[in-house]
């Protein structure tokens, strides 16, 4: 093999293959730690806002004290009807949200579940399965069940596919499962059911039908959403008027503000970053120490510290790339396992991969900068 055109930094790394393998494994492990923390954090936030993003609406009206799906605040439905007088508004729709107790048909154990009350004559969610089954829930005590909820609710999907509609208990009332849809568990709930507004009020007899939790507004084709939003806000100043993205942001901000969640995941990323720095530093420090006579010769020949630093920097960059690739591959596999076990939407995202790659490069370059200080402060005569 012609070694003349191979960079010196690469030749130095591959000379000790076992050391190189340990370095790659260490960096991959550090990247895996970071990927796992970021993956779970994004999955939890994405699952929390999935229902918001699947609402069929251009604008949303909520009580200003609305914080989250587990902390909803109602307002008078008449206030929503006022918006029909605003130019550009085509139609409005109401949504009720509440937490009930679902009884597992097999174990008879109750578990909290999020209940959505919709007008079955209008499209509230963009889920195709829900749109196809709206007629099925027009009758009282009919529900659609979220197949992506936690298994503790029972194997409702299997039972429905096997025998069609069947009875279940929700809030100590007998209801009939008339269809299945897919949303998934989240911070707010381990599962979801969608029912008609009439059935919802039957499940929550203390609730008033005139008090709704979310108002949905559909605009006329060609209407300026931002302008209409401002006009509606002026019409009902005591309520919040948001677009779908802003409504989802309310939910996400609520969970981000729950200090422990963000702190735990951020701490995990920091730990992974520090682990990577320590591992790469140990490898590069050993590499520099073993080659002090060679570096001393180069310094005696007139090569500057900048040139020597570039060699170590190249080694750091090579290690970053070699460690990042297996780390990302292992993370994708772990994401698939975690997704199957938790039912959370844990997937690899391009922006996350780029972010971790940048962190890996910074991690390795920082380690290289520390490792070369010993060489920078040394005198060629002393090194010999």
URJO-V445153 format. One record per helix or strand. SS is the DSSP state (h for helix, s for strand). FROM is the first residue (numbers start at 0). TO is the last residue. Records with the same first field share a line. If there is no record, write none. Layout:
BEGIN
SS=FROM-TO  FROM-TO
END
This chain:
BEGIN
h=7-14  16-52  76-84  127-131  133-136  150-152  155-162  196-202  224-234  243-255  258-289  291-299  304-341  349-370  372-375  379-382
s=54-54  58-62  67-67  70-70  74-75  88-102  109-117  124-124  141-145  165-169  172-180  191-195  210-211  213-218  238-242
END
